[in-house]
Amino acid sequence: MWEQIVAHAGEASLHGWLATILFWIVIILSLIFLIRKMFEGTQLENEGDTQKTLDLLKERYARGEIDRNEFVQKKHDLEH
């Protein structure tokens, strides 16, 4: 009888540890997923901003507000 009680207590303890470990794994993976999603959105916004800036730079060059050398330098700076 005592052997059954001790065996059952050991199983319950093991299940408790497994549940705790799985819980923390889910929490950590969820945080990693959320953080990656936040930075993906920021990266897409920055790419859109860069494209808008390049379009504005092209317009300034087309209107003659800046010369070719300045255009090429600023374009290079924006792309890198």
PyMOL Python script that loads the backbone (N, CA, C, O; Angstrom):
from pymol import cmd

cmd.read_pdbstr("""\
ATOM      1  N   MET A   1       0.824  -1.185   0.000  1.00  0.00           N
ATOM      2  CA  MET A   1       0.000   0.000   0.000  1.00  0.00           C
ATOM      3  C   MET A   1       0.872   1.254   0.000  1.00  0.00           C
ATOM      4  O   MET A   1       0.633   2.173  -0.784  1.00  0.00           O
ATOM      5  N   TRP A   2       1.864   1.299   0.859  1.00  0.00           N
ATOM      6  CA  TRP A   2       2.732   2.472   0.919  1.00  0.00           C
ATOM      7  C   TRP A   2       3.492   2.655  -0.393  1.00  0.00           C
ATOM      8  O   TRP A   2       3.746   3.776  -0.832  1.00  0.00           O
ATOM      9  N   GLU A   3       3.839   1.553  -0.992  1.00  0.00           N
ATOM     10  CA  GLU A   3       4.553   1.638  -2.270  1.00  0.00           C
ATOM     11  C   GLU A   3       3.694   2.315  -3.331  1.00  0.00           C
ATOM     12  O   GLU A   3       4.198   3.096  -4.138  1.00  0.00           O
ATOM     13  N   GLN A   4       2.403   2.017  -3.330  1.00  0.00           N
ATOM     14  CA  GLN A   4       1.493   2.636  -4.289  1.00  0.00           C
ATOM     15  C   GLN A   4       1.358   4.132  -4.007  1.00  0.00           C
ATOM     16  O   GLN A   4       1.326   4.940  -4.935  1.00  0.00           O
ATOM     17  N   ILE A   5       1.281   4.493  -2.756  1.00  0.00           N
ATOM     18  CA  ILE A   5       1.158   5.912  -2.384  1.00  0.00           C
ATOM     19  C   ILE A   5       2.411   6.676  -2.797  1.00  0.00           C
ATOM     20  O   ILE A   5       2.322   7.767  -3.361  1.00  0.00           O
ATOM     21  N   VAL A   6       3.571   6.104  -2.515  1.00  0.00           N
ATOM     22  CA  VAL A   6       4.836   6.752  -2.863  1.00  0.00           C
ATOM     23  C   VAL A   6       4.983   6.840  -4.384  1.00  0.00           C
ATOM     24  O   VAL A   6       5.421   7.868  -4.899  1.00  0.00           O
ATOM     25  N   ALA A   7       4.631   5.798  -5.092  1.00  0.00           N
ATOM     26  CA  ALA A   7       4.713   5.810  -6.552  1.00  0.00           C
ATOM     27  C   ALA A   7       3.774   6.866  -7.133  1.00  0.00           C
ATOM     28  O   ALA A   7       4.143   7.593  -8.056  1.00  0.00           O
ATOM     29  N   HIS A   8       2.578   6.946  -6.598  1.00  0.00           N
ATOM     30  CA  HIS A   8       1.612   7.941  -7.074  1.00  0.00           C
ATOM     31  C   HIS A   8       2.093   9.364  -6.777  1.00  0.00           C
ATOM     32  O   HIS A   8       1.922  10.257  -7.606  1.00  0.00           O
ATOM     33  N   ALA A   9       2.681   9.577  -5.624  1.00  0.00           N
ATOM     34  CA  ALA A   9       3.201  10.902  -5.270  1.00  0.00           C
ATOM     35  C   ALA A   9       4.332  11.288  -6.208  1.00  0.00           C
ATOM     36  O   ALA A   9       4.436  12.450  -6.601  1.00  0.00           O
ATOM     37  N   GLY A  10       5.174  10.344  -6.570  1.00  0.00           N
ATOM     38  CA  GLY A  10       6.263  10.621  -7.504  1.00  0.00           C
ATOM     39  C   GLY A  10       5.744  10.977  -8.876  1.00  0.00           C
ATOM     40  O   GLY A  10       6.291  11.868  -9.525  1.00  0.00           O
ATOM     41  N   GLU A  11       4.696  10.302  -9.341  1.00  0.00           N
ATOM     42  CA  GLU A  11       4.088  10.614 -10.636  1.00  0.00           C
ATOM     43  C   GLU A  11       3.467  12.012 -10.615  1.00  0.00           C
ATOM     44  O   GLU A  11       3.605  12.770 -11.575  1.00  0.00           O
ATOM     45  N   ALA A  12       2.799  12.341  -9.544  1.00  0.00           N
ATOM     46  CA  ALA A  12       2.176  13.659  -9.440  1.00  0.00           C
ATOM     47  C   ALA A  12       3.233  14.748  -9.446  1.00  0.00           C
ATOM     48  O   ALA A  12       3.056  15.799 -10.063  1.00  0.00           O
ATOM     49  N   SER A  13       4.332  14.490  -8.756  1.00  0.00           N
ATOM     50  CA  SER A  13       5.415  15.464  -8.727  1.00  0.00           C
ATOM     51  C   SER A  13       6.019  15.649 -10.111  1.00  0.00           C
ATOM     52  O   SER A  13       6.317  16.773 -10.515  1.00  0.00           O
ATOM     53  N   LEU A  14       6.200  14.556 -10.836  1.00  0.00           N
ATOM     54  CA  LEU A  14       6.746  14.627 -12.192  1.00  0.00           C
ATOM     55  C   LEU A  14       5.801  15.385 -13.120  1.00  0.00           C
ATOM     56  O   LEU A  14       6.241  16.203 -13.927  1.00  0.00           O
ATOM     57  N   HIS A  15       4.507  15.111 -13.005  1.00  0.00           N
ATOM     58  CA  HIS A  15       3.531  15.814 -13.839  1.00  0.00           C
ATOM     59  C   HIS A  15       3.517  17.311 -13.526  1.00  0.00           C
ATOM     60  O   HIS A  15       3.359  18.141 -14.421  1.00  0.00           O
ATOM     61  N   GLY A  16       3.681  17.636 -12.268  1.00  0.00           N
ATOM     62  CA  GLY A  16       3.724  19.047 -11.874  1.00  0.00           C
ATOM     63  C   GLY A  16       4.917  19.761 -12.481  1.00  0.00           C
ATOM     64  O   GLY A  16       4.794  20.884 -12.971  1.00  0.00           O
ATOM     65  N   TRP A  17       6.076  19.108 -12.449  1.00  0.00           N
ATOM     66  CA  TRP A  17       7.277  19.708 -13.040  1.00  0.00           C
ATOM     67  C   TRP A  17       7.129  19.862 -14.542  1.00  0.00           C
ATOM     68  O   TRP A  17       7.493  20.896 -15.103  1.00  0.00           O
ATOM     69  N   LEU A  18       6.599  18.844 -15.192  1.00  0.00           N
ATOM     70  CA  LEU A  18       6.409  18.926 -16.647  1.00  0.00           C
ATOM     71  C   LEU A  18       5.441  20.046 -17.011  1.00  0.00           C
ATOM     72  O   LEU A  18       5.668  20.777 -17.974  1.00  0.00           O
ATOM     73  N   ALA A  19       4.371  20.179 -16.245  1.00  0.00           N
ATOM     74  CA  ALA A  19       3.405  21.243 -16.505  1.00  0.00           C
ATOM     75  C   ALA A  19       4.042  22.616 -16.315  1.00  0.00           C
ATOM     76  O   ALA A  19       3.794  23.530 -17.101  1.00  0.00           O
ATOM     77  N   THR A  20       4.850  22.761 -15.290  1.00  0.00           N
ATOM     78  CA  THR A  20       5.533  24.035 -15.038  1.00  0.00           C
ATOM     79  C   THR A  20       6.506  24.374 -16.155  1.00  0.00           C
ATOM     80  O   THR A  20       6.547  25.510 -16.627  1.00  0.00           O
ATOM     81  N   ILE A  21       7.288  23.387 -16.577  1.00  0.00           N
ATOM     82  CA  ILE A  21       8.246  23.616 -17.666  1.00  0.00           C
ATOM     83  C   ILE A  21       7.526  23.977 -18.955  1.00  0.00           C
ATOM     84  O   ILE A  21       7.932  24.915 -19.642  1.00  0.00           O
ATOM     85  N   LEU A  22       6.467  23.254 -19.296  1.00  0.00           N
ATOM     86  CA  LEU A  22       5.695  23.569 -20.506  1.00  0.00           C
ATOM     87  C   LEU A  22       5.073  24.966 -20.430  1.00  0.00           C
ATOM     88  O   LEU A  22       5.048  25.698 -21.419  1.00  0.00           O
ATOM     89  N   PHE A  23       4.576  25.323 -19.254  1.00  0.00           N
ATOM     90  CA  PHE A  23       4.003  26.656 -19.063  1.00  0.00           C
ATOM     91  C   PHE A  23       5.022  27.746 -19.382  1.00  0.00           C
ATOM     92  O   PHE A  23       4.713  28.689 -20.111  1.00  0.00           O
ATOM     93  N   TRP A  24       6.232  27.625 -18.842  1.00  0.00           N
ATOM     94  CA  TRP A  24       7.255  28.647 -19.072  1.00  0.00           C
ATOM     95  C   TRP A  24       7.758  28.647 -20.511  1.00  0.00           C
ATOM     96  O   TRP A  24       8.094  29.700 -21.053  1.00  0.00           O
ATOM     97  N   ILE A  25       7.809  27.489 -21.122  1.00  0.00           N
ATOM     98  CA  ILE A  25       8.195  27.432 -22.533  1.00  0.00           C
ATOM     99  C   ILE A  25       7.180  28.192 -23.383  1.00  0.00           C
ATOM    100  O   ILE A  25       7.558  28.955 -24.272  1.00  0.00           O
ATOM    101  N   VAL A  26       5.907  27.986 -23.113  1.00  0.00           N
ATOM    102  CA  VAL A  26       4.856  28.699 -23.850  1.00  0.00           C
ATOM    103  C   VAL A  26       4.959  30.202 -23.616  1.00  0.00           C
ATOM    104  O   VAL A  26       4.828  30.981 -24.560  1.00  0.00           O
ATOM    105  N   ILE A  27       5.186  30.615 -22.398  1.00  0.00           N
ATOM    106  CA  ILE A  27       5.309  32.046 -22.081  1.00  0.00           C
ATOM    107  C   ILE A  27       6.508  32.656 -22.819  1.00  0.00           C
ATOM    108  O   ILE A  27       6.379  33.714 -23.434  1.00  0.00           O
ATOM    109  N   ILE A  28       7.651  32.008 -22.765  1.00  0.00           N
ATOM    110  CA  ILE A  28       8.863  32.535 -23.398  1.00  0.00           C
ATOM    111  C   ILE A  28       8.702  32.597 -24.914  1.00  0.00           C
ATOM    112  O   ILE A  28       9.066  33.597 -25.533  1.00  0.00           O
ATOM    113  N   LEU A  29       8.165  31.548 -25.515  1.00  0.00           N
ATOM    114  CA  LEU A  29       7.959  31.555 -26.966  1.00  0.00           C
ATOM    115  C   LEU A  29       6.955  32.632 -27.384  1.00  0.00           C
ATOM    116  O   LEU A  29       7.115  33.259 -28.431  1.00  0.00           O
ATOM    117  N   SER A  30       5.938  32.842 -26.576  1.00  0.00           N
ATOM    118  CA  SER A  30       4.969  33.899 -26.873  1.00  0.00           C
ATOM    119  C   SER A  30       5.628  35.272 -26.839  1.00  0.00           C
ATOM    120  O   SER A  30       5.363  36.108 -27.704  1.00  0.00           O
ATOM    121  N   LEU A  31       6.478  35.512 -25.855  1.00  0.00           N
ATOM    122  CA  LEU A  31       7.179  36.791 -25.770  1.00  0.00           C
ATOM    123  C   LEU A  31       8.103  36.993 -26.970  1.00  0.00           C
ATOM    124  O   LEU A  31       8.157  38.083 -27.540  1.00  0.00           O
ATOM    125  N   ILE A  32       8.826  35.945 -27.348  1.00  0.00           N
ATOM    126  CA  ILE A  32       9.712  36.042 -28.515  1.00  0.00           C
ATOM    127  C   ILE A  32       8.903  36.355 -29.761  1.00  0.00           C
ATOM    128  O   ILE A  32       9.301  37.200 -30.562  1.00  0.00           O
ATOM    129  N   PHE A  33       7.776  35.687 -29.934  1.00  0.00           N
ATOM    130  CA  PHE A  33       6.914  35.926 -31.087  1.00  0.00           C
ATOM    131  C   PHE A  33       6.420  37.373 -31.116  1.00  0.00           C
ATOM    132  O   PHE A  33       6.463  38.020 -32.162  1.00  0.00           O
ATOM    133  N   LEU A  34       5.954  37.879 -29.982  1.00  0.00           N
ATOM    134  CA  LEU A  34       5.438  39.248 -29.921  1.00  0.00           C
ATOM    135  C   LEU A  34       6.534  40.282 -30.196  1.00  0.00           C
ATOM    136  O   LEU A  34       6.299  41.260 -30.906  1.00  0.00           O
ATOM    137  N   ILE A  35       7.705  40.073 -29.648  1.00  0.00           N
ATOM    138  CA  ILE A  35       8.812  41.009 -29.869  1.00  0.00           C
ATOM    139  C   ILE A  35       9.210  41.012 -31.334  1.00  0.00           C
ATOM    140  O   ILE A  35       9.455  42.078 -31.899  1.00  0.00           O
ATOM    141  N   ARG A  36       9.281  39.850 -31.961  1.00  0.00           N
ATOM    142  CA  ARG A  36       9.632  39.778 -33.388  1.00  0.00           C
ATOM    143  C   ARG A  36       8.583  40.479 -34.236  1.00  0.00           C
ATOM    144  O   ARG A  36       8.932  41.171 -35.192  1.00  0.00           O
ATOM    145  N   LYS A  37       7.312  40.319 -33.910  1.00  0.00           N
ATOM    146  CA  LYS A  37       6.239  40.984 -34.658  1.00  0.00           C
ATOM    147  C   LYS A  37       6.352  42.500 -34.521  1.00  0.00           C
ATOM    148  O   LYS A  37       6.109  43.229 -35.483  1.00  0.00           O
ATOM    149  N   MET A  38       6.718  42.974 -33.338  1.00  0.00           N
ATOM    150  CA  MET A  38       6.861  44.418 -33.142  1.00  0.00           C
ATOM    151  C   MET A  38       7.977  44.971 -34.028  1.00  0.00           C
ATOM    152  O   MET A  38       7.808  46.027 -34.638  1.00  0.00           O
ATOM    153  N   PHE A  39       9.110  44.281 -34.109  1.00  0.00           N
ATOM    154  CA  PHE A  39      10.225  44.765 -34.902  1.00  0.00           C
ATOM    155  C   PHE A  39       9.977  44.606 -36.392  1.00  0.00           C
ATOM    156  O   PHE A  39      10.489  45.405 -37.176  1.00  0.00           O
ATOM    157  N   GLU A  40       9.208  43.602 -36.815  1.00  0.00           N
ATOM    158  CA  GLU A  40       8.865  43.460 -38.220  1.00  0.00           C
ATOM    159  C   GLU A  40       8.049  44.658 -38.686  1.00  0.00           C
ATOM    160  O   GLU A  40       8.285  45.185 -39.773  1.00  0.00           O
ATOM    161  N   GLY A  41       7.101  45.085 -37.880  1.00  0.00           N
ATOM    162  CA  GLY A  41       6.293  46.251 -38.231  1.00  0.00           C
ATOM    163  C   GLY A  41       7.142  47.499 -38.345  1.00  0.00           C
ATOM    164  O   GLY A  41       6.942  48.303 -39.256  1.00  0.00           O
ATOM    165  N   THR A  42       8.083  47.673 -37.438  1.00  0.00           N
ATOM    166  CA  THR A  42       8.973  48.826 -37.468  1.00  0.00           C
ATOM    167  C   THR A  42       9.841  48.803 -38.716  1.00  0.00           C
ATOM    168  O   THR A  42      10.064  49.844 -39.334  1.00  0.00           O
ATOM    169  N   GLN A  43      10.327  47.641 -39.090  1.00  0.00           N
ATOM    170  CA  GLN A  43      11.182  47.528 -40.263  1.00  0.00           C
ATOM    171  C   GLN A  43      10.396  47.876 -41.520  1.00  0.00           C
ATOM    172  O   GLN A  43      10.922  48.562 -42.396  1.00  0.00           O
ATOM    173  N   LEU A  44       9.149  47.422 -41.634  1.00  0.00           N
ATOM    174  CA  LEU A  44       8.339  47.741 -42.801  1.00  0.00           C
ATOM    175  C   LEU A  44       8.044  49.231 -42.870  1.00  0.00           C
ATOM    176  O   LEU A  44       8.053  49.813 -43.955  1.00  0.00           O
ATOM    177  N   GLU A  45       7.784  49.851 -41.736  1.00  0.00           N
ATOM    178  CA  GLU A  45       7.538  51.282 -41.708  1.00  0.00           C
ATOM    179  C   GLU A  45       8.776  52.041 -42.151  1.00  0.00           C
ATOM    180  O   GLU A  45       8.666  53.006 -42.907  1.00  0.00           O
ATOM    181  N   ASN A  46       9.953  51.626 -41.696  1.00  0.00           N
ATOM    182  CA  ASN A  46      11.195  52.290 -42.082  1.00  0.00           C
ATOM    183  C   ASN A  46      11.451  52.157 -43.579  1.00  0.00           C
ATOM    184  O   ASN A  46      11.927  53.102 -44.208  1.00  0.00           O
ATOM    185  N   GLU A  47      11.140  50.994 -44.160  1.00  0.00           N
ATOM    186  CA  GLU A  47      11.317  50.813 -45.597  1.00  0.00           C
ATOM    187  C   GLU A  47      10.387  51.747 -46.363  1.00  0.00           C
ATOM    188  O   GLU A  47      10.779  52.307 -47.387  1.00  0.00           O
ATOM    189  N   GLY A  48       9.172  51.918 -45.881  1.00  0.00           N
ATOM    190  CA  GLY A  48       8.230  52.837 -46.511  1.00  0.00           C
ATOM    191  C   GLY A  48       8.717  54.272 -46.407  1.00  0.00           C
ATOM    192  O   GLY A  48       8.602  55.038 -47.363  1.00  0.00           O
ATOM    193  N   ASP A  49       9.261  54.640 -45.255  1.00  0.00           N
ATOM    194  CA  ASP A  49       9.800  55.986 -45.063  1.00  0.00           C
ATOM    195  C   ASP A  49      10.976  56.235 -46.000  1.00  0.00           C
ATOM    196  O   ASP A  49      11.105  57.325 -46.556  1.00  0.00           O
ATOM    197  N   THR A  50      11.829  55.237 -46.180  1.00  0.00           N
ATOM    198  CA  THR A  50      12.979  55.373 -47.068  1.00  0.00           C
ATOM    199  C   THR A  50      12.511  55.607 -48.501  1.00  0.00           C
ATOM    200  O   THR A  50      13.064  56.443 -49.215  1.00  0.00           O
ATOM    201  N   GLN A  51      11.485  54.860 -48.914  1.00  0.00           N
ATOM    202  CA  GLN A  51      10.972  55.023 -50.271  1.00  0.00           C
ATOM    203  C   GLN A  51      10.375  56.422 -50.449  1.00  0.00           C
ATOM    204  O   GLN A  51      10.583  57.048 -51.488  1.00  0.00           O
ATOM    205  N   LYS A  52       9.649  56.911 -49.470  1.00  0.00           N
ATOM    206  CA  LYS A  52       9.088  58.262 -49.549  1.00  0.00           C
ATOM    207  C   LYS A  52      10.191  59.301 -49.642  1.00  0.00           C
ATOM    208  O   LYS A  52      10.089  60.262 -50.404  1.00  0.00           O
ATOM    209  N   THR A  53      11.239  59.103 -48.866  1.00  0.00           N
ATOM    210  CA  THR A  53      12.360  60.039 -48.876  1.00  0.00           C
ATOM    211  C   THR A  53      13.077  60.019 -50.224  1.00  0.00           C
ATOM    212  O   THR A  53      13.466  61.067 -50.740  1.00  0.00           O
ATOM    213  N   LEU A  54      13.251  58.824 -50.794  1.00  0.00           N
ATOM    214  CA  LEU A  54      13.877  58.732 -52.115  1.00  0.00           C
ATOM    215  C   LEU A  54      13.019  59.423 -53.172  1.00  0.00           C
ATOM    216  O   LEU A  54      13.544  60.100 -54.056  1.00  0.00           O
ATOM    217  N   ASP A  55      11.711  59.255 -53.081  1.00  0.00           N
ATOM    218  CA  ASP A  55      10.814  59.933 -54.026  1.00  0.00           C
ATOM    219  C   ASP A  55      10.935  61.446 -53.901  1.00  0.00           C
ATOM    220  O   ASP A  55      10.975  62.153 -54.908  1.00  0.00           O
ATOM    221  N   LEU A  56      10.994  61.943 -52.680  1.00  0.00           N
ATOM    222  CA  LEU A  56      11.153  63.381 -52.453  1.00  0.00           C
ATOM    223  C   LEU A  56      12.501  63.871 -52.996  1.00  0.00           C
ATOM    224  O   LEU A  56      12.587  64.950 -53.582  1.00  0.00           O
ATOM    225  N   LEU A  57      13.546  63.071 -52.797  1.00  0.00           N
ATOM    226  CA  LEU A  57      14.870  63.417 -53.305  1.00  0.00           C
ATOM    227  C   LEU A  57      14.860  63.494 -54.833  1.00  0.00           C
ATOM    228  O   LEU A  57      15.456  64.398 -55.418  1.00  0.00           O
ATOM    229  N   LYS A  58      14.182  62.544 -55.473  1.00  0.00           N
ATOM    230  CA  LYS A  58      14.064  62.552 -56.938  1.00  0.00           C
ATOM    231  C   LYS A  58      13.317  63.793 -57.424  1.00  0.00           C
ATOM    232  O   LYS A  58      13.686  64.389 -58.436  1.00  0.00           O
ATOM    233  N   GLU A  59      12.281  64.172 -56.710  1.00  0.00           N
ATOM    234  CA  GLU A  59      11.523  65.378 -57.071  1.00  0.00           C
ATOM    235  C   GLU A  59      12.408  66.614 -56.962  1.00  0.00           C
ATOM    236  O   GLU A  59      12.393  67.465 -57.851  1.00  0.00           O
ATOM    237  N   ARG A  60      13.174  66.720 -55.891  1.00  0.00           N
ATOM    238  CA  ARG A  60      14.068  67.867 -55.723  1.00  0.00           C
ATOM    239  C   ARG A  60      15.099  67.927 -56.845  1.00  0.00           C
ATOM    240  O   ARG A  60      15.420  69.004 -57.348  1.00  0.00           O
ATOM    241  N   TYR A  61      15.611  66.772 -57.229  1.00  0.00           N
ATOM    242  CA  TYR A  61      16.586  66.720 -58.329  1.00  0.00           C
ATOM    243  C   TYR A  61      15.922  67.119 -59.649  1.00  0.00           C
ATOM    244  O   TYR A  61      16.504  67.853 -60.447  1.00  0.00           O
ATOM    245  N   ALA A  62      14.711  66.634 -59.867  1.00  0.00           N
ATOM    246  CA  ALA A  62      13.985  66.965 -61.103  1.00  0.00           C
ATOM    247  C   ALA A  62      13.660  68.457 -61.183  1.00  0.00           C
ATOM    248  O   ALA A  62      13.658  69.025 -62.275  1.00  0.00           O
ATOM    249  N   ARG A  63      13.388  69.092 -60.057  1.00  0.00           N
ATOM    250  CA  ARG A  63      13.095  70.537 -60.048  1.00  0.00           C
ATOM    251  C   ARG A  63      14.360  71.377 -60.126  1.00  0.00           C
ATOM    252  O   ARG A  63      14.288  72.592 -60.312  1.00  0.00           O
ATOM    253  N   GLY A  64      15.522  70.739 -59.984  1.00  0.00           N
ATOM    254  CA  GLY A  64      16.777  71.473 -60.053  1.00  0.00           C
ATOM    255  C   GLY A  64      17.208  72.083 -58.729  1.00  0.00           C
ATOM    256  O   GLY A  64      18.105  72.926 -58.707  1.00  0.00           O
ATOM    257  N   GLU A  65      16.602  71.684 -57.648  1.00  0.00           N
ATOM    258  CA  GLU A  65      16.959  72.212 -56.332  1.00  0.00           C
ATOM    259  C   GLU A  65      18.315  71.691 -55.860  1.00  0.00           C
ATOM    260  O   GLU A  65      19.014  72.367 -55.105  1.00  0.00           O
ATOM    261  N   ILE A  66      18.688  70.489 -56.305  1.00  0.00           N
ATOM    262  CA  ILE A  66      19.990  69.924 -55.964  1.00  0.00           C
ATOM    263  C   ILE A  66      20.663  69.445 -57.242  1.00  0.00           C
ATOM    264  O   ILE A  66      19.995  69.099 -58.216  1.00  0.00           O
ATOM    265  N   ASP A  67      21.988  69.427 -57.230  1.00  0.00           N
ATOM    266  CA  ASP A  67      22.709  68.971 -58.427  1.00  0.00           C
ATOM    267  C   ASP A  67      22.900  67.456 -58.381  1.00  0.00           C
ATOM    268  O   ASP A  67      22.548  66.800 -57.401  1.00  0.00           O
ATOM    269  N   ARG A  68      23.463  66.916 -59.458  1.00  0.00           N
ATOM    270  CA  ARG A  68      23.613  65.469 -59.602  1.00  0.00           C
ATOM    271  C   ARG A  68      24.495  64.874 -58.493  1.00  0.00           C
ATOM    272  O   ARG A  68      24.162  63.833 -57.926  1.00  0.00           O
ATOM    273  N   ASN A  69      25.600  65.526 -58.191  1.00  0.00           N
ATOM    274  CA  ASN A  69      26.494  65.010 -57.154  1.00  0.00           C
ATOM    275  C   ASN A  69      25.792  64.914 -55.801  1.00  0.00           C
ATOM    276  O   ASN A  69      25.928  63.918 -55.091  1.00  0.00           O
ATOM    277  N   GLU A  70      25.048  65.948 -55.458  1.00  0.00           N
ATOM    278  CA  GLU A  70      24.329  65.939 -54.186  1.00  0.00           C
ATOM    279  C   GLU A  70      23.250  64.853 -54.196  1.00  0.00           C
ATOM    280  O   GLU A  70      23.047  64.167 -53.194  1.00  0.00           O
ATOM    281  N   PHE A  71      22.557  64.699 -55.333  1.00  0.00           N
ATOM    282  CA  PHE A  71      21.537  63.664 -55.459  1.00  0.00           C
ATOM    283  C   PHE A  71      22.135  62.273 -55.246  1.00  0.00           C
ATOM    284  O   PHE A  71      21.615  61.470 -54.471  1.00  0.00           O
ATOM    285  N   VAL A  72      23.237  62.004 -55.951  1.00  0.00           N
ATOM    286  CA  VAL A  72      23.870  60.691 -55.855  1.00  0.00           C
ATOM    287  C   VAL A  72      24.355  60.421 -54.428  1.00  0.00           C
ATOM    288  O   VAL A  72      24.187  59.313 -53.919  1.00  0.00           O
ATOM    289  N   GLN A  73      24.948  61.414 -53.787  1.00  0.00           N
ATOM    290  CA  GLN A  73      25.450  61.238 -52.423  1.00  0.00           C
ATOM    291  C   GLN A  73      24.302  60.978 -51.447  1.00  0.00           C
ATOM    292  O   GLN A  73      24.380  60.070 -50.619  1.00  0.00           O
ATOM    293  N   LYS A  74      23.246  61.769 -51.545  1.00  0.00           N
ATOM    294  CA  LYS A  74      22.115  61.593 -50.623  1.00  0.00           C
ATOM    295  C   LYS A  74      21.404  60.261 -50.865  1.00  0.00           C
ATOM    296  O   LYS A  74      20.961  59.609 -49.919  1.00  0.00           O
ATOM    297  N   LYS A  75      21.296  59.865 -52.124  1.00  0.00           N
ATOM    298  CA  LYS A  75      20.669  58.577 -52.451  1.00  0.00           C
ATOM    299  C   LYS A  75      21.511  57.440 -51.850  1.00  0.00           C
ATOM    300  O   LYS A  75      20.971  56.503 -51.262  1.00  0.00           O
ATOM    301  N   HIS A  76      22.808  57.533 -52.000  1.00  0.00           N
ATOM    302  CA  HIS A  76      23.700  56.521 -51.431  1.00  0.00           C
ATOM    303  C   HIS A  76      23.548  56.460 -49.899  1.00  0.00           C
ATOM    304  O   HIS A  76      23.498  55.377 -49.316  1.00  0.00           O
ATOM    305  N   ASP A  77      23.476  57.613 -49.271  1.00  0.00           N
ATOM    306  CA  ASP A  77      23.330  57.661 -47.810  1.00  0.00           C
ATOM    307  C   ASP A  77      22.009  57.018 -47.369  1.00  0.00           C
ATOM    308  O   ASP A  77      21.971  56.317 -46.357  1.00  0.00           O
ATOM    309  N   LEU A  78      20.939  57.250 -48.115  1.00  0.00           N
ATOM    310  CA  LEU A  78      19.648  56.695 -47.744  1.00  0.00           C
ATOM    311  C   LEU A  78      19.578  55.178 -47.937  1.00  0.00           C
ATOM    312  O   LEU A  78      18.925  54.479 -47.162  1.00  0.00           O
ATOM    313  N   GLU A  79      20.238  54.684 -48.949  1.00  0.00           N
ATOM    314  CA  GLU A  79      20.171  53.256 -49.249  1.00  0.00           C
ATOM    315  C   GLU A  79      21.078  52.433 -48.345  1.00  0.00           C
ATOM    316  O   GLU A  79      20.928  51.213 -48.273  1.00  0.00           O
ATOM    317  N   HIS A  80      22.020  53.080 -47.652  1.00  0.00           N
ATOM    318  CA  HIS A  80      22.952  52.325 -46.802  1.00  0.00           C
ATOM    319  C   HIS A  80      22.900  52.782 -45.391  1.00  0.00           C
ATOM    320  O   HIS A  80      23.620  52.253 -44.544  1.00  0.00           O
TER     321      HIS A  80
END
""", "prot")
cmd.dss("prot")
cmd.show_as("cartoon", "prot")
cmd.util.cbc("prot")
cmd.orient("prot")
